[in-house]
C-alpha cells in the first residue's frame, strides 16, 4: 500500500532504525510486516570502500544505471562521469548480472537513480514511529522523507499465504486472510524476487505478478496446481485457471487472466493431489472427490465426481488426503471419524475403486496420513499417526504401510499383515520375543517363519512363540480383510436375476500368493484350507497361486452375494471370483 500524502523517513540506512511517518500510519498489527522505501541513491565514487548491500548509480552520457554491491570492496580509481567503465557501457547485456568494479562485486539493477530499500517492522511505538530491522542485502538508500513506500501483504495480522506452488519458472503464493483472492508470482527464474518493475518503473515480462481471481462471489483460494494449460486454482466456491490472455505469448504481468472454469468449490484445509496429469480435490462439504482435467472437446477444465458410485465412503467428510504413485496409484483419504479410505486409481486403465482400511486396536483412529518414498526408493510408504487405547492409556504411534506384498520380492516369512507390528529377524531361532511394550495387554497375532502361530497376550512387553522356535517372528494386532461382492446379475426366465431367488452352487476362487481364508455369506461360512497331504504339519503352508473350486455354503436367497474373508497374518489376493448360479423365477 502507498498513501502519497504521507512520507516515511528512516533514521539510518542499515541495522535497526526508526522510521517516522508524517501522519498516523502504524499500528501494533503491523509488527512483522515488510516495509519498503524508495529514494534517490548516491552517485558512485571512485576509489571508495563500499559495504555489501550498498546501492549507487553510475552516469554515462546522461544514462543512469543502478548497481547493488553483492560483495563489499573498493571501487576502481576511474570517475563515473566522462570515463566509461566496461561494465557500465555494456550493462546489462554483455557482462551478465554480476560485474566487478575494483574489488567490489556488483549486481546491475536497471536504469535510474532511485531504488528500494527493505526492512521488517519489529515494534510500533505509536502511530507515527516504527522500529525496523533493515535487510542487510537491500538497505535503505537514503535517510530523507519519501513519498514512495510500501507495506508488505503478509504478517500475522494480514495473514500468510494459504498455499504455494511452482508454475512456469515462478514461485506462486495464493490467498491470505486480508486478500483471500490474490495470487503473488515471483519474477521468472528468481523465486525470491517479487519486484513488480525496474527501478525506473519499466515493467518487463519477467517481473513479478500480482493478480486476483474474481467471480460473482467471494472466493478464498484453497490450492494451486500447475497444468500445461495454465495454473489451476481451487477456491472456496469455484475453480479457475491462470493463463496468458494471448496464448501465443508467455505468462507475464501484462499478459494474464484468471478464467473461471467451474463452481464446485474446495474443502478448506484439504490439499489437492496430482496424478497422471489431473488433479484430485475434495469438493466443498468434504464428501465428494473430483477429478479436474482439461477437456479438449470443450477447451475447458472439467471436474468429474469420482465418488459417485461410492458416495458413502467419505462418512461425514474427508479432512486430509495423500497420493501414492509407486508402485501403483492410490489416493489415501482420511475421514473426520478417523477411518482411512483408499481409492485405487489408474486413469489410463479407467480403474477407480474405493475401500476402507480399518485400523486395529481399542478406540483406534487415524489422525494424519502422508506418503513418502521408502528408504530404497522402490516404492512409496504410507505414514500414519494412529491413536489407540492400550493398557488403559491413550497412546499415539507413527506407523507405516509398506508396498503391497509380492512373492518375487518378499518371502512369506517376512510378510507383514498386522497393525502396530514389530519383526524379529536373526540367525538364532527364538521361542519368544520382547520389545512389545507399545502393545502391553493386547491380543496379538504371531507369524513365525511364515507359519501362523497361536494368538498371544502381550505381558511385560513379551510374548511366547508357540510351536517350533523361529528365526523370523512378526507380532502385531490382528487385521481382518474382507471382500463382499455386489448382488449377482445373471440370465433368468424373467430376463433378470435381480430380485429373483437364486443359489450359488459352486465358486472358483482364482488366488495369487495367498494364505487361508473363509468364504460364504451372512452366517454361512466354510474354511478354505490350502495344506496338502504332501506337506509336513510342522512346516509353514506355502502361499497358494491358482484356482480353488469350492461348494458354496449358502442356500437360496435373493441377493447372491459372496464374501471372502481372512484374519490370518498372511496375504490374500483374489484375482477372480467365478460363480455357478441357479435362478428361480
N, C-alpha and C positions, 0 to 999 in steps of 0.2 A: 504494500500500500504506500502511497505517497500523497501527502497534503501539501500542495505547493505554497500555501500560506504560512507553513511552519518550517523553520530552519532547524538543523541539528548541527551542533558544534562539539567535536571531540576535544578533550583536554590534551591528548597526545596521540602519537601515531601507532604505537605498539605497546604491548603489555596490557596492564589493566588500567583503563581510563574511565573518566566520567564524560558522558555525552549529555549535553544540555539542550533542551528543546526551547524554542522561543515562545511556545504556548503549551497548554496542558495536552499531553500526549500519552504518557506512560501510565501503566497500572501494574499491580503485582502479578496479574495474569500474563504479563509479557515476559516474565522470567523464563529463560530457556529459549526464547525466540532469537533467530539470527537477525542481525542488523547490518545493513549496507549503506555506506555514504559515498557519494561521488563528488570529486572535487578536482581542481586544477593541480596537476603534478608539477614537480620541479623539473627544470631542464637538466640534461646530462652535463656533468662537469668532468673535465679531463683530469687524469692522474689523481682520482679521488677514490677513497675506500668506501665501498657500499656493502651493507649487510644483506643477508638473504631476505627476500621479500620486498626490498625497496623497488619503487616504480618511478621511472623518469621518462621524459620524451627527448628524442633527438630531432634536430631540424636540418633538413637539406632542401634547398630550393623551395622554401616555404611549404614543404611537406613534412608534417609532424607525425612521428611514429613512436608508439609507446612500447616500453620494454619492462619486464619484471626480472629482478635478479633471482635466479634459481640457486646459485652458489655464490656466496659473498667473495669479493675480491676488489682489486684496484683497477680502475679503468685505464685505457691507454692514454698516452700523452697528447694525442691529437684533439683538436677542437671539434665540437659537434656542429659548428656553423662555418661553412665555407670549405671545409675538408671533409670528404665523404668516407666514412668507414665502409669497408666492403659489405659488412652485414647489413648496414643501413640502406645502402644503394640497392641491394638485391632482395631485401626482405619483402614479403615472406617466402618468395617462390623458390629461390635457388639455394638458400642456406638452411632450410628446414626450420623446425620450431626452436631448436636450441642453438644459440650462437655465442661467440666469445668476444669479450671486449677487455683486452688486457688479461688479467687473471680472473675476471668476473664472468660467470656463465649466465646468459640471458634467455628469456623467452619473449618472442615477439607477440604483442597483444593486439595489434591493429593500429590503424591511423587515428590521430587525435592527440589531445593534450590532457584530457580528463580521464580518470579511471576510478574504479570502485575499490573500496576497502571494506573488509568484512570483520565482524566480531559476533559475540553471543552475549545477550543480556544475562547477567548473573544476579543482579539485585536492582530494585527500584526504590530510591529514596523518597521521591514524591512524583507528582505528575509531570515535572519538567527535568528530572535528573535520574539517569540510569547508569549503573556500573556495567561496563562492557569489557570482556576479555577479547582482545584483538587476535584475529587469526594470524599466526606468525608468517605464513606464506603469502598472505594478502593483507598487509596492514593498511591503515588509513593513509592517504597520500598527502593530507594537509590538515591543519587544525582550525581552519576558518569555518564560518557558518555557511551551511549549504542547504539549498532547497531540494537537492536531488538525493533522496534516500528511500530505502525500502525496509519493511519489516518482513521477516520470514513467515511462510504459510504454516509452519509446523511448530508446535510445542505442546506442553501438557494441556494448556487451555484451548488452543486452536484444534488440537487433536493431531494424531500422527496417521500416516497413510495406512489404509486398511489392507492393501495388497500391493505387490510389486512383481514385475517380470521383465524379461528382455524381449525386444522386438526390433528388427531392422537396425541392429547395431546401436540401439539406445536402451538405457535403463528407464523403465516406466514405474511411476508410483501413482496409486489411484485412491482418491477419496479420503478426506479426513472429516472430523466432526463438524467444523465450520464450513467446509467446502466439499460436501459429500459427492458431488457430481463432477469434480475436477480431476484431470489427469495431468501429471507433470512428466515430461520426457526429457532425458538428458541430451546433451549435444552428441552428435554422431561420433562413435568410437571414443567418447570421453565420458565414462559413466559417472564421474564426479563433477562434471561441468554442467551447470544449469543456467549459463548466461544466455539471455534471450536475444542479444545483439552485440555487435562490436562496440568498442569504446566510443567510436564516433557516431553510433546509432545505426550503422548498417546491419540489416538482417540478412543472414546467409541461410541457405538450405540446411546447413549443418548445425545451426544454432538450436538451443533448447526449445521445447514446445510446451505451452500450457493451453489446455483446451477443456471444455466442459461437454458432457453428454446431456442433451436436452430432449425432452419429450413433453407430452401434455400433462405429465405429473412428475412430482419429485422422485428422484431415483438415487439411492445410495449405492455406490459401487461396492460390489462384493468380491469380485475376482477378475483377473485378466489372463488371457492365454493367446500365444502367438499362432496365427494361421498364415498360410501363404497368401490368402486373400485380404488379410488385414489383422488387426489386433482385436480379438473377440473380448467383449466386456460383459460380464454378468452383473446386473444391478438388482435392486430390491424388487422392481416391478417390470423389468424389461431386459432384453438383450440387444447389444449394439456391436457394430464393428467400427474401428477407427481405421480409415483408409484414405488414400490420396483422392482429392477431388478430381484431379486429372490423372487417370490411371496410367498414362504414358510417362509420368514423371514420378520421382521418389517422394515419399512422405516428407514434408517439410513444414515450417511454421506458416507458410502461406499456401500450402497445397495439402489440405487436411479437412476431413469432415467426419463427424460421428453419425453413422447411419443406423436408424432403428431397424432391428431385424426380427424382434418377437416381443411378446408381452407376458411371458410365463413368470419371470422373476426368480430370484435365487434365495435359498435359505441362508440366514445370517450365520456366520462363523463356520460354514462348511465349505471347505476348499473344493475347487473343481479338480478333475483328473484328466490327463491326456492319455489317449490310447488309439493307436492306428490312425492317426490323422483326424480324430474327432475329440470333442471334449464331453466328458460325462459330468453333469452337475445336478445337485439336488434342488428341485423346484421349491419356490416359496411355500411354506407349510411343512416341508420336511418329509413328505410321504411319497413323492414321485422322483425318480431319477430319469433325466432326459439326456439324449444324445444329440449334441449340437454339431452339425456338419454343413458343409457347403453343398448346395443342390444346383448342379449345372443347368438343369431344365428351367429353373426359375431365376437363376443368377442371384440367389439369396441364401441365407442361412436358415436351416430348419432344425427343429428340436423335437425328436420323436420320443414318446414315452416308452421306456424300456422296463417299466414295472407293471405294464398294463395287464399281463397275464398272471401276475403275482402281486396284486395290489394289497395283499395282507402283509407282505414281507417286511414293511417298514415299521409295523406296530404303530406307536404314537407318532414317531418321527425319527429320521436319521439325524445324528448330531456330529458325525465325523466319518471321513472316508479316506482310503489309501489304495493306491493302484499297484498291483503286482503284474509285471510284464514278462518275467522269466521264471520257469520255463514256459509258462502259459499265461494267458490274460485272466486276472481275477480282480474284480472290484470288491474290496472289503469295506463294508458299511456298518458302522456302529449305531445301534438304536439307543434311544433315551432310557430304556429299561435295562441296558447293559447286555442285551443279546447281540451277538455278532452275526451279521448276514453276509453272504458272499454271492457275487454274480460271476459265474463262469462266462467269459466274454471273448468271442473271436469274431471280429467284424467280417473278415474275409469269408469265413465259413458260415456266417449268419447264425452263430451259436450264442444264445442268451439263456442262461438257466440260473435261477435263484435257489439258494439253500440257506438253512440256518445252521450255525455252529454253536451248539450248546456247551458251555464250559462246565466241567465237573466241579463238584465241591458244594459245601453248605453255603447258601446265600451267595453263590458265585455270580459275579457281574464283571464285564469288561468295561474299563473306564477310559481307555485310549488305545488306538491302533495306529501303527505306522509300518512302512515297508522299507527295507534297505538290502543291498546285495550281501550275500553270505561271505564269509572270510575268503573262500576260494574263488569267488566271482562267477560261479557256475549257475547260480540261481538267486532268487530273492527270498529272504526270510521275512516273515510277518511277526512283528513285535507287538506284544500286548501288555497293558497294565491291568492285572486281574485282582479284584477284591474278593476275599472269601472270609468265612468264619472258620478258623482252625483252632481246635483245643480251647474253644470258648472265647478266643480273641479275634478281632477283625484285623486281617493282615492283607498286605498287597505284595504281589510278586510280579516281576518282569519276566515274561515267558515268550518263547518264540515258536512259531510253526515253521518247520523246515520244508524243503521242497518235497513234492509227492514221492512216495516210495516207488522205486524201480529196481527190480531184482538184478538187472545188469550193472547197477551202480552200487547198491547196498545189499548186504547179506541179510537174511531173515533174522539172524542173531542180533543185528543192530537196528531192527525196526523199532520205531517209537510211535506207539498208538495209545498213549496215556497222557493225561494232563499233569502239569507241575512235576514232571518226571525227572529223575536223575539216572545216569547209567554208570555202572562199574564195569571196567574193562581192564583185564590184567592177564598175566601169564600164569597166575596161581588160581586154581578153582576155589571158590568160597561157598560156604553154606549159609551165609548171612551178609547183609550189607548195612552200613551205618551212614551217618550224614544226612538223615531224613528228618531233621528237627522241624523243617517247614511243613511237614505233614503229620506232626505228632497227633496221635489219637485217630487218624483217618484209616479207613479200609482201603487198601491199595491192591492193584494188580501187579503180578510179578512175571516177567518174561525172562527166562534163563536159558541161554544158548539156543534161542529160537523156539523153546517149548513153553507152553502156558503152565505155570505152577499155581498152587492153591493161593487164594487171596489171603492177605495178612493184615493185621492191625499194627500200625507203627507205635512202638513203645520205646521211650528213651532214645528216639531218633534211629531205631534199628528195626529190621525185620529179618526173619529167618527165610531161607530158601528151601522149600520142600523138595524132596526127591534128590537126585544126584547133585553134587556140587557143580558150579558153573563158572566159567571164565568171563562171561558177559551177562550182566544182570541189569535189567531196566525196571525201575519201580516208579509207579505213578498212579494218579486217580483214574478209576475205570471210566471209559468212554463208550457210549453206545452210538453206533452208526445205523441209520435206518433208511431204506428206500420204500416208498409206497407209491404204486402206480395209479394212474387215473382210471376211472371206470372203463371197462373194455367196450370197444365198438367192433362188432363183427356181423357177418351176414345172418339174417334170421327170416323166418317165414313172414313176419310183419315188415320186413325191409330194414329194420334196425334192431340192434340188441339193447339200445338204451331203454331202461325201464322194464325190460323183459327178464324173466327168470333165466339164470344161466349157471353153468357149472364148469369150473376149470378142472379138467381131468388130469392132464399131465403138463409139466412145465420143464423146459430145457433152460438151465442157467449156464450162460457162457461166462466163465470166470478167467481172470488174469492174475497170477501170483497172489492167490487168496488163501486165507485161513478158513476155519469153520464158521458156519452161520446157521441161523434158523430161518424157516420160511413158512408162510401161511398168511392168515388174515384174522383180525378180531381176536378170538380166544383159541383159535385152532392153529397150532404151530408144530412143525417137525424139525428135528435136528439134521443138518447136512454134515455127515461125518466124512472126512477125507482120508482117514487112515486105512491102509490096505493090509492084508494078511502078510505081505512081504516085509512090513516094517516092524522092527522091534518095539515093544511097548515102552522101553526106557530111552527111546530116542525121539527127537522132535519130528513132528509130521511135516514133510516138505510142503512148501506152498504149492497150490494146485493151479494149473493152467489147462483149460479145456472145457468140455461140455459135461454137465451133470443133469441127467434126465430123471425127474422125480415125480411121484404121485402127489397131487396137491391135496392137503388135508382138509380143506374147506369144502362144504357141500354146496347145495343150490342157494343162490341169493340173487339180488337184482343189480348188484354193482360189478362184481367180477374184478375186484381189486386184489392186488398182491403186495405183500410186504416181505422184504428180505432184511434181516437184522443181524448185527454182530455186536457182542460185548467183549470179545476176546481182544487182547492187545496185539493183534496181528492185522495185516492189510486185508481188505476185501474190495475187489474191483469187479463190478458186474458190467460186462460188455454188452450183453443182450439178455432179454427175457422172452422166450418163445413159448407161447401157451397153446394148448389144445382145448377149445371151448365148445361146449354144447349149449344151445339156446332152446327155450321152450316158449313158443308164442309168436 
